[in-house]
Amino acid sequence: MSDETKQEELGATFVNEPKAEAPKKEKTILGDFEMQRKLGQGGMGEVYLARQISLDRAVAIKLLSKEMAKKKGFVERFEREAKSMGKFIHPNAVQVFAYGVLNNQHYLAIEFIDGQSMQNWMNQLGKLPIGDAIHILLRCADALRVAHSEHNVVHRDIKPDNILVTKKGIVKVADFGLAKAVGAGDDEDMSLTQSGTGLGTPLYMAPEQARDAKNVDFRTDIYALGITLYYFVTGKLPFGGDTVVKLIMAKETGKYDNARKHNREVPEKLDMIIDKMIQRDKQHRYATCDDLIRDLDALGLEHSALSFIGGDATSARRTVASGGGGQAKANMTGVMKSSADIALEATEKLAAKDTAVWYVKHTNQKGTTVITKMQAAQIQQMVKAELLDLRATAKRGEKGEFLPLAQYAEFQDFMKKRIAKQSAQSRGVNMKEMYAKIEKEQKRRKIFRWIREKVEGALGGVGFILYLAVIAAVLYGIYLAFPIARTYLENKMGYPSPTKAPVDPGTGPNELAPKSP
């Protein structure tokens, strides 16, 4: 029994003497952070809610466990990646604020998320509406896109537990603790894998990561995203097993029920996208998050805000660029369109006052290159009506050289809008071709899978009988071939075949034939 416990019990025996108040615990200060309460504990250490004193804001503090702190390679990598991820700023990723060591205690200060993980939400909801699932996936994919393309980092542990949602409905990818720079030295990865901290989560892990934790690239994260999306829309996981080994073996076979089998609300195109994301061979998956974002966006099914978030969730809408092309998100389209229209109207007003003669070189409907005299307002109307080809050039007045229309301020905005429209139409055609190709590949895989399953099922039931039948057929073939082979050899070597003495029909086989007189 401790001295404190003894004092409490002793004080309780004196009725007339008031019990002394318990001493207040001193606040733990870790550099610029005041520790408040413990939030959780994992394989790498503990997580606390803290207040950053200098900025008076809530943060989460990850304390590296003493066991991990003894491993020099792990600490060096932990520090290196903390500094690397500190430069990674994205609205849909948990931000790293600081890293330090105080009294031999390694700590990491990260953004505190006032909300809960998607795993907690899934435990409550069972599955998500299609629009919500795509909403979350698009934001995760965009955060990973930046991590992949700008920082050359693979997350390696994407799962619902590491996807957080704030009370306002903002999606945040968390825990880049297993993140790895592609092409970096892998000696430390071996010790991490052996200790169980570098492996990731088997349920969402790509087959190549399970085979060798060093053999990962950007497509490894896309696979985990695909498993997550499947789980969101069906409430089930595509692969299972009683043990980790059976689970990994199931993934190696690549056999699973399509998402539509568990949820008929899943569109066929989304089902095909999921199928492409979780292909066993990474060569058949999406190569980049840009491609994935493009295909998910093209479905047009995303909810602008998460439907399961109560209250005002308008801040959940995307307000950042995606796909690496600087395209605006769907919820900003109206605002950007209004701004563009205002700019075009202003340009049209200026062009209406321009009485100068322009010479426009363009291709007419007959395919002939001609030069036409126009005024600025007429050229604008021709571009809007798509009567001028995109390669048209012009010059103001007779002097000077012909330049592309986009190089003139009077026509620049009109040409941009025209080019954007044509690009969108081209993407639409490409999407149709892509979906047709995916459908063809999927049908081919289904046919091959059906044939393989039938053959395996037949062999599994009568395999032993067929095996015996084959052996019997071989032996019987040898039996039939032996006399033929013997006759062939005798004739080849010149030996006459033995002939039997003629037998008199009137005598038995054992009786001598009568002598001739």
C-alpha positions as CSV (number, residue, x, y, z in Angstrom):
1,M,0.0,0.0,0.0
2,S,1.4,3.4,-0.9
3,D,2.0,6.2,1.6
4,E,-0.7,8.3,0.0
5,T,-3.3,5.5,0.4
6,K,-2.3,5.1,4.1
7,Q,-2.7,8.8,4.8
8,E,-6.2,8.8,3.2
9,E,-7.3,5.8,5.3
10,L,-5.8,7.3,8.4
11,G,-7.6,10.6,7.9
12,A,-10.9,8.8,7.5
13,T,-10.6,7.4,11.1
14,F,-10.6,10.8,12.7
15,V,-14.3,11.9,12.6
16,N,-13.7,15.4,13.9
17,E,-10.7,16.2,11.7
18,P,-11.6,17.2,8.1
19,K,-9.9,15.2,5.3
20,A,-7.1,17.0,3.5
21,E,-7.8,17.9,-0.1
22,A,-6.0,15.9,-2.7
23,P,-3.1,17.9,-4.1
24,K,-3.7,19.2,-7.6
25,K,-1.7,17.6,-10.4
26,E,0.9,19.8,-11.9
27,K,0.5,20.4,-15.6
28,T,3.0,18.6,-17.8
29,I,4.7,21.0,-20.1
30,L,6.6,19.7,-23.2
31,G,8.3,22.6,-24.8
32,D,5.6,24.9,-26.2
33,F,2.9,22.4,-25.4
34,E,0.8,21.9,-22.3
35,M,-0.4,18.3,-22.0
36,Q,-4.1,17.9,-21.1
37,R,-5.4,14.4,-21.5
38,K,-4.6,11.1,-23.1
39,L,-6.5,10.4,-26.3
40,G,-5.2,6.9,-27.2
41,Q,-2.3,4.5,-27.5
42,G,-0.8,2.6,-30.4
43,G,2.2,0.5,-31.4
44,M,4.5,3.5,-31.8
45,G,3.5,5.3,-28.6
46,E,0.8,7.5,-27.0
47,V,-1.3,10.3,-28.2
48,Y,-2.4,13.3,-26.0
49,L,-4.6,16.3,-26.4
50,A,-2.5,19.4,-25.7
51,R,-2.5,23.2,-26.0
52,Q,0.1,25.0,-28.0
53,I,1.0,27.8,-25.6
54,S,2.4,30.3,-28.1
55,L,-0.6,30.1,-30.4
56,D,-3.2,29.1,-27.9
57,R,-4.6,26.3,-30.1
58,A,-5.5,22.6,-29.5
59,V,-3.1,20.1,-31.0
60,A,-2.5,16.4,-30.8
61,I,0.9,15.2,-29.4
62,K,2.3,11.8,-30.4
63,L,4.9,10.6,-27.9
64,L,7.3,8.0,-29.3
65,S,7.4,4.9,-27.0
66,K,10.7,4.3,-25.1
67,E,11.0,0.9,-26.8
68,M,10.9,2.6,-30.3
69,A,13.2,5.4,-29.1
70,K,15.9,2.8,-28.5
71,K,16.0,2.0,-32.2
72,K,18.4,4.5,-33.8
73,G,17.3,3.8,-37.3
74,F,13.6,4.2,-36.5
75,V,14.2,7.5,-34.6
76,E,16.2,8.9,-37.5
77,R,13.6,7.9,-40.0
78,F,10.8,9.2,-37.7
79,E,12.5,12.6,-37.5
80,R,13.2,12.7,-41.2
81,E,9.7,11.9,-42.2
82,A,8.2,14.3,-39.6
83,K,10.2,17.1,-41.3
84,S,9.2,15.9,-44.7
85,M,5.5,15.8,-43.8
86,G,5.8,19.2,-42.1
87,K,6.2,20.6,-45.6
88,F,3.1,18.7,-46.8
89,I,0.2,21.1,-46.5
90,H,-3.2,20.1,-47.9
91,P,-6.7,20.9,-46.7
92,N,-7.6,17.2,-46.7
93,A,-4.5,15.9,-44.8
94,V,-3.7,16.2,-41.1
95,Q,-1.0,18.8,-40.8
96,V,2.3,18.3,-38.9
97,F,3.1,21.4,-36.8
98,A,6.3,20.5,-34.9
99,Y,8.8,17.8,-34.0
100,G,11.2,17.8,-31.1
101,V,13.1,15.9,-28.4
102,L,12.8,17.0,-24.7
103,N,14.3,15.0,-21.8
104,N,14.9,12.1,-24.3
105,Q,11.2,12.1,-25.2
106,H,10.6,12.3,-28.9
107,Y,7.3,14.0,-29.7
108,L,5.3,15.1,-32.8
109,A,2.7,17.9,-32.7
110,I,0.0,17.4,-35.3
111,E,-3.4,19.0,-36.1
112,F,-6.1,18.1,-33.7
113,I,-9.2,16.8,-35.4
114,D,-12.5,17.5,-33.6
115,G,-14.5,14.7,-35.0
116,Q,-14.2,10.9,-35.5
117,S,-12.8,8.4,-37.9
118,M,-14.7,6.9,-40.8
119,Q,-14.4,3.5,-39.1
120,N,-16.5,4.9,-36.3
121,W,-19.0,6.3,-38.7
122,M,-19.1,2.9,-40.6
123,N,-19.8,1.1,-37.2
124,Q,-22.8,3.4,-36.8
125,L,-24.1,3.6,-40.4
126,G,-23.2,0.2,-41.9
127,K,-22.5,1.6,-45.3
128,L,-22.5,5.0,-47.0
129,P,-24.7,6.5,-49.7
130,I,-22.8,6.4,-53.1
131,G,-22.4,10.2,-53.2
132,D,-20.9,10.4,-49.7
133,A,-18.4,7.6,-50.5
134,I,-17.2,9.3,-53.7
135,H,-17.1,12.6,-51.8
136,I,-14.6,11.1,-49.2
137,L,-12.6,9.2,-51.8
138,L,-12.1,12.2,-54.0
139,R,-10.6,14.2,-51.1
140,C,-8.4,11.3,-49.9
141,A,-7.2,10.8,-53.5
142,D,-6.4,14.5,-53.9
143,A,-4.4,14.5,-50.7
144,L,-2.5,11.4,-51.8
145,R,-2.0,13.0,-55.2
146,V,-0.1,15.8,-53.7
147,A,1.9,13.5,-51.4
148,H,2.8,11.3,-54.4
149,S,3.5,13.9,-57.0
150,E,5.0,16.7,-55.0
151,H,6.7,14.8,-52.1
152,N,7.3,11.4,-53.7
153,V,5.8,9.8,-50.5
154,V,3.6,6.7,-50.3
155,H,1.2,6.6,-47.3
156,R,1.2,2.7,-47.0
157,D,-1.6,2.5,-44.4
158,I,-4.8,3.9,-46.0
159,K,-7.9,2.6,-44.1
160,P,-11.1,4.0,-42.6
161,D,-9.4,4.4,-39.2
162,N,-6.9,6.8,-40.8
163,I,-9.6,8.8,-42.6
164,L,-11.0,11.4,-40.1
165,V,-14.0,13.7,-40.5
166,T,-14.4,16.9,-38.5
167,K,-17.7,18.0,-37.0
168,K,-18.1,20.3,-40.0
169,G,-17.7,17.4,-42.4
170,I,-14.1,18.1,-43.6
171,V,-12.2,14.9,-44.6
172,K,-8.6,14.5,-43.4
173,V,-6.1,11.8,-44.2
174,A,-4.2,11.0,-41.0
175,D,-1.2,9.0,-39.8
176,F,1.6,9.3,-42.3
177,G,3.6,7.4,-39.7
178,L,4.3,4.6,-42.1
179,A,4.9,7.0,-45.0
180,K,7.8,6.1,-47.2
181,A,9.7,8.1,-49.8
182,V,9.8,6.1,-53.0
183,G,13.3,5.1,-53.9
184,A,14.6,5.8,-50.4
185,G,16.9,3.3,-48.6
186,D,15.1,0.3,-47.4
187,D,17.4,-1.1,-44.8
188,E,15.4,0.5,-42.0
189,D,12.2,-0.9,-43.5
190,M,13.3,-4.4,-42.7
191,S,13.6,-3.6,-39.0
192,L,10.2,-1.8,-39.0
193,T,8.5,-4.8,-40.7
194,Q,10.0,-7.2,-38.3
195,S,8.8,-5.1,-35.4
196,G,5.3,-5.0,-36.9
197,T,5.3,-1.2,-37.3
198,G,6.0,-0.9,-40.9
199,L,3.7,-3.5,-42.4
200,G,0.4,-1.6,-42.6
201,T,-3.1,-3.2,-42.1
202,P,-3.6,-6.6,-43.8
203,L,-7.3,-6.0,-44.5
204,Y,-6.5,-3.0,-46.8
205,M,-3.0,-3.9,-47.8
206,A,-2.0,-4.5,-51.4
207,P,-0.6,-8.0,-52.3
208,E,2.8,-6.7,-53.2
209,Q,3.1,-4.9,-49.8
210,A,2.2,-8.1,-48.0
211,R,4.9,-10.0,-50.0
212,D,7.6,-7.4,-49.4
213,A,7.0,-4.2,-47.4
214,K,9.7,-2.5,-49.4
215,N,8.0,-3.2,-52.8
216,V,5.5,-0.4,-52.7
217,D,4.7,2.6,-55.0
218,F,1.8,5.0,-55.6
219,R,-0.4,2.2,-56.8
220,T,-0.2,0.5,-53.4
221,D,-2.1,3.5,-51.9
222,I,-4.6,3.3,-54.8
223,Y,-5.3,-0.4,-53.9
224,A,-6.0,0.5,-50.3
225,L,-8.3,3.3,-51.4
226,G,-10.1,0.8,-53.6
227,I,-10.7,-1.6,-50.7
228,T,-11.9,1.3,-48.6
229,L,-14.3,2.5,-51.3
230,Y,-15.7,-1.1,-51.6
231,Y,-16.2,-1.2,-47.9
232,F,-17.9,2.2,-47.9
233,V,-20.5,1.3,-50.5
234,T,-21.2,-2.3,-49.4
235,G,-20.4,-2.4,-45.7
236,K,-18.2,-5.5,-46.4
237,L,-14.6,-6.3,-47.4
238,P,-13.9,-8.0,-50.7
239,F,-11.3,-10.4,-49.2
240,G,-11.4,-12.3,-46.0
241,G,-9.8,-15.1,-44.1
242,D,-9.6,-16.7,-40.6
243,T,-5.9,-15.8,-40.4
244,V,-3.7,-13.2,-42.0
245,V,-2.1,-15.9,-44.2
246,K,-5.5,-17.0,-45.5
247,L,-6.4,-13.3,-46.1
248,I,-3.2,-12.7,-48.1
249,M,-3.8,-15.9,-50.1
250,A,-7.3,-14.7,-50.9
251,K,-5.9,-11.5,-52.3
252,E,-3.3,-13.4,-54.3
253,T,-6.1,-15.2,-56.1
254,G,-7.9,-12.0,-56.9
255,K,-11.3,-13.6,-56.5
256,Y,-14.1,-11.5,-54.9
257,D,-17.7,-10.5,-55.3
258,N,-18.3,-7.4,-57.2
259,A,-19.7,-4.4,-55.2
260,R,-23.0,-4.5,-57.1
261,K,-23.7,-8.0,-55.8
262,H,-23.9,-6.6,-52.3
263,N,-25.4,-3.2,-53.2
264,R,-27.5,-2.8,-56.4
265,E,-27.3,1.0,-56.0
266,V,-23.6,0.8,-57.1
267,P,-23.5,2.0,-60.7
268,E,-21.7,-0.4,-63.2
269,K,-19.1,2.3,-64.0
270,L,-18.3,2.8,-60.3
271,D,-18.1,-1.0,-60.0
272,M,-15.6,-1.1,-62.8
273,I,-13.5,1.7,-61.2
274,I,-13.3,-0.2,-58.0
275,D,-12.3,-3.4,-59.9
276,K,-9.5,-1.5,-61.6
277,M,-8.3,-0.1,-58.2
278,I,-8.0,-3.4,-56.5
279,Q,-6.5,-5.5,-59.3
280,R,-4.0,-8.1,-57.9
281,D,-1.4,-7.0,-60.5
282,K,-0.5,-3.4,-59.9
283,Q,0.2,-3.0,-63.6
284,H,-3.5,-3.2,-64.2
285,R,-4.5,-0.6,-61.6
286,Y,-4.7,3.2,-62.0
287,A,-1.2,4.5,-62.4
288,T,-1.8,7.8,-60.6
289,C,-4.4,9.4,-58.4
290,D,-4.9,12.0,-61.3
291,D,-6.4,9.2,-63.4
292,L,-8.6,8.0,-60.5
293,I,-9.9,11.5,-59.7
294,R,-10.7,12.1,-63.3
295,D,-12.8,8.9,-63.6
296,L,-14.6,9.5,-60.3
297,D,-15.4,13.1,-61.2
298,A,-16.8,12.0,-64.6
299,L,-19.5,9.9,-62.8
300,G,-21.1,13.1,-61.5
301,L,-22.4,11.3,-58.4
302,E,-20.5,13.1,-55.7
303,H,-22.5,14.8,-52.9
304,S,-21.4,18.4,-52.4
305,A,-21.5,17.8,-48.6
306,L,-21.6,14.7,-46.4
307,S,-25.2,13.8,-45.8
308,F,-24.6,12.0,-42.4
309,I,-23.0,15.1,-40.9
310,G,-25.6,17.0,-38.9
311,G,-25.9,20.8,-39.0
312,D,-24.0,23.0,-41.4
313,A,-21.6,20.9,-43.5
314,T,-21.1,23.3,-46.3
315,S,-17.4,23.6,-45.5
316,A,-17.1,20.0,-46.6
317,R,-17.2,21.0,-50.2
318,R,-14.1,20.9,-52.3
319,T,-12.5,24.2,-52.8
320,V,-9.1,23.1,-54.1
321,A,-7.8,21.9,-57.5
322,S,-7.6,18.3,-58.3
323,G,-6.2,16.0,-60.9
324,G,-3.1,18.1,-61.3
325,G,-4.7,20.1,-64.0
326,G,-5.9,23.0,-61.9
327,Q,-9.5,22.4,-62.7
328,A,-12.0,23.8,-60.3
329,K,-14.3,21.6,-58.2
330,A,-17.9,21.1,-59.0
331,N,-19.2,23.3,-56.2
332,M,-17.2,26.3,-57.5
333,T,-18.4,26.0,-61.1
334,G,-21.2,28.5,-60.6
335,V,-19.0,31.1,-59.0
336,M,-16.2,30.7,-61.7
337,K,-18.8,30.8,-64.5
338,S,-20.2,34.1,-63.2
339,S,-16.8,35.6,-63.0
340,A,-15.9,34.4,-66.5
341,D,-19.2,35.8,-67.9
342,I,-18.5,39.2,-66.3
343,A,-15.0,39.3,-67.8
344,L,-16.4,38.3,-71.2
345,E,-19.1,41.0,-71.0
346,A,-16.4,43.6,-70.3
347,T,-14.4,42.4,-73.2
348,E,-17.4,42.5,-75.5
349,K,-18.1,46.1,-74.5
350,L,-14.6,47.2,-75.3
351,A,-14.7,45.3,-78.7
352,A,-18.0,47.0,-79.6
353,K,-16.2,50.3,-79.5
354,D,-13.3,49.0,-81.6
355,T,-13.8,50.0,-85.2
356,A,-10.5,48.8,-86.5
357,V,-10.3,46.3,-89.3
358,W,-8.9,42.9,-88.4
359,Y,-7.6,40.3,-90.9
360,V,-8.5,36.8,-89.9
361,K,-6.9,33.8,-91.5
362,H,-9.0,30.7,-91.0
363,T,-10.4,27.6,-92.6
364,N,-13.9,27.8,-94.1
365,Q,-16.5,25.1,-94.2
366,K,-15.1,23.8,-97.5
367,G,-11.7,23.3,-95.9
368,T,-10.0,26.1,-97.7
369,T,-7.8,28.6,-96.0
370,V,-9.1,32.2,-96.5
371,I,-8.5,35.6,-95.1
372,T,-11.5,37.6,-94.0
373,K,-11.9,41.2,-92.9
374,M,-13.8,41.6,-89.6
375,Q,-14.1,43.8,-86.6
376,A,-13.3,42.7,-83.1
377,A,-16.9,42.2,-82.1
378,Q,-17.5,40.0,-85.1
379,I,-14.5,37.8,-84.3
380,Q,-15.8,37.4,-80.8
381,Q,-19.2,36.3,-82.0
382,M,-17.6,33.9,-84.5
383,V,-15.5,32.3,-81.8
384,K,-18.5,31.9,-79.5
385,A,-20.5,30.4,-82.3
386,E,-17.6,28.0,-83.0
387,L,-17.5,29.2,-86.6
388,L,-13.7,29.8,-86.4
389,D,-11.4,26.9,-86.0
390,L,-9.0,26.9,-83.1
391,R,-6.0,27.4,-85.4
392,A,-7.3,30.7,-86.7
393,T,-4.8,33.6,-86.7
394,A,-5.4,37.3,-87.0
395,K,-3.7,40.7,-87.3
396,R,-5.0,44.2,-86.6
397,G,-4.7,46.2,-89.8
398,E,-2.7,45.4,-92.9
399,K,0.7,45.5,-91.2
400,G,2.2,43.0,-88.8
401,E,2.1,39.3,-88.8
402,F,-0.7,36.8,-88.2
403,L,-0.8,35.6,-84.6
404,P,-3.1,33.1,-82.8
405,L,-6.3,34.6,-81.6
406,A,-5.5,33.6,-78.0
407,Q,-2.5,36.0,-78.0
408,Y,-4.8,39.0,-78.3
409,A,-6.5,40.4,-75.2
410,E,-9.7,41.0,-77.1
411,F,-10.1,37.3,-77.9
412,Q,-8.1,35.5,-75.2
413,D,-11.0,34.8,-72.8
414,F,-13.2,33.6,-75.6
415,M,-10.6,31.2,-76.9
416,K,-9.9,29.8,-73.5
417,K,-13.6,29.1,-73.0
418,R,-13.7,27.5,-76.4
419,I,-10.6,25.4,-75.8
420,A,-11.9,24.3,-72.4
421,K,-15.2,23.2,-74.0
422,Q,-13.5,21.2,-76.7
423,S,-11.2,19.6,-74.1
424,A,-14.2,18.6,-72.1
425,Q,-15.9,17.1,-75.1
426,S,-12.7,15.3,-76.0
427,R,-12.5,13.9,-72.4
428,G,-16.0,12.7,-72.7
429,V,-15.1,10.8,-75.8
430,N,-12.0,9.4,-74.1
431,M,-14.1,8.4,-71.1
432,K,-16.5,6.5,-73.4
433,E,-13.6,4.7,-75.0
434,M,-12.1,4.0,-71.6
435,Y,-15.3,2.6,-70.2
436,A,-15.8,0.5,-73.3
437,K,-12.3,-0.9,-72.9
438,I,-12.8,-1.6,-69.2
439,E,-16.1,-3.3,-69.9
440,K,-14.5,-5.5,-72.5
441,E,-11.6,-6.4,-70.1
442,Q,-14.1,-7.1,-67.3
443,K,-16.2,-9.4,-69.5
444,R,-13.1,-11.2,-70.6
445,R,-12.0,-11.6,-67.0
446,K,-15.4,-12.9,-66.0
447,I,-15.4,-15.5,-68.8
448,F,-11.9,-16.6,-67.9
449,R,-12.8,-16.7,-64.2
450,W,-16.0,-18.7,-64.9
451,I,-14.1,-21.3,-67.0
452,R,-11.4,-21.5,-64.4
453,E,-13.9,-22.0,-61.6
454,K,-15.7,-24.7,-63.6
455,V,-12.5,-26.6,-64.3
456,E,-11.2,-26.3,-60.8
457,G,-14.6,-27.4,-59.5
458,A,-14.6,-30.5,-61.8
459,L,-11.1,-31.4,-61.0
460,G,-11.7,-30.9,-57.3
461,G,-14.6,-33.4,-57.3
462,V,-13.3,-36.1,-59.6
463,G,-9.7,-35.3,-59.8
464,F,-8.5,-38.6,-58.3
465,I,-10.8,-40.7,-60.6
466,L,-9.5,-38.8,-63.6
467,Y,-5.9,-39.4,-62.4
468,L,-6.5,-43.1,-62.2
469,A,-8.2,-43.2,-65.5
470,V,-5.3,-41.5,-67.2
471,I,-2.8,-44.0,-65.6
472,A,-5.1,-46.9,-66.8
473,A,-5.3,-45.5,-70.3
474,V,-1.5,-45.2,-70.5
475,L,-1.0,-48.8,-69.3
476,Y,-3.6,-50.1,-71.7
477,G,-1.9,-48.2,-74.5
478,I,1.4,-49.8,-73.6
479,Y,-0.3,-53.3,-73.6
480,L,-1.7,-52.8,-77.1
481,A,1.5,-51.3,-78.5
482,F,3.8,-54.1,-77.2
483,P,2.9,-56.8,-79.9
484,I,3.2,-54.2,-82.6
485,A,6.5,-53.1,-81.4
486,R,7.8,-56.7,-81.1
487,T,6.7,-57.5,-84.7
488,Y,8.3,-54.4,-86.0
489,L,11.7,-55.2,-84.3
490,E,11.7,-58.8,-85.6
491,N,11.0,-57.7,-89.1
492,K,13.6,-55.0,-88.8
493,M,16.3,-57.4,-87.6
494,G,15.5,-60.2,-90.1
495,Y,14.2,-62.8,-87.7
496,P,11.2,-64.8,-89.1
497,S,8.2,-64.9,-86.9
498,P,7.6,-68.4,-85.4
499,T,5.1,-70.4,-87.3
500,K,2.8,-73.0,-85.9
501,A,2.5,-76.6,-87.4
502,P,-0.7,-77.1,-89.2
503,V,-3.3,-79.0,-87.4
504,D,-5.5,-81.6,-89.0
505,P,-9.1,-80.8,-88.5
506,G,-9.9,-84.4,-88.0
507,T,-7.5,-84.8,-85.0
508,G,-7.3,-83.1,-81.8
509,P,-4.5,-80.8,-81.0
510,N,-2.7,-83.5,-78.8
511,E,-3.0,-86.3,-81.3
512,L,-0.3,-87.2,-83.9
513,A,-1.2,-86.8,-87.5
514,P,-1.3,-90.1,-89.5
515,K,1.8,-91.1,-91.4
516,S,1.5,-91.1,-95.2
517,P,1.8,-94.6,-96.8
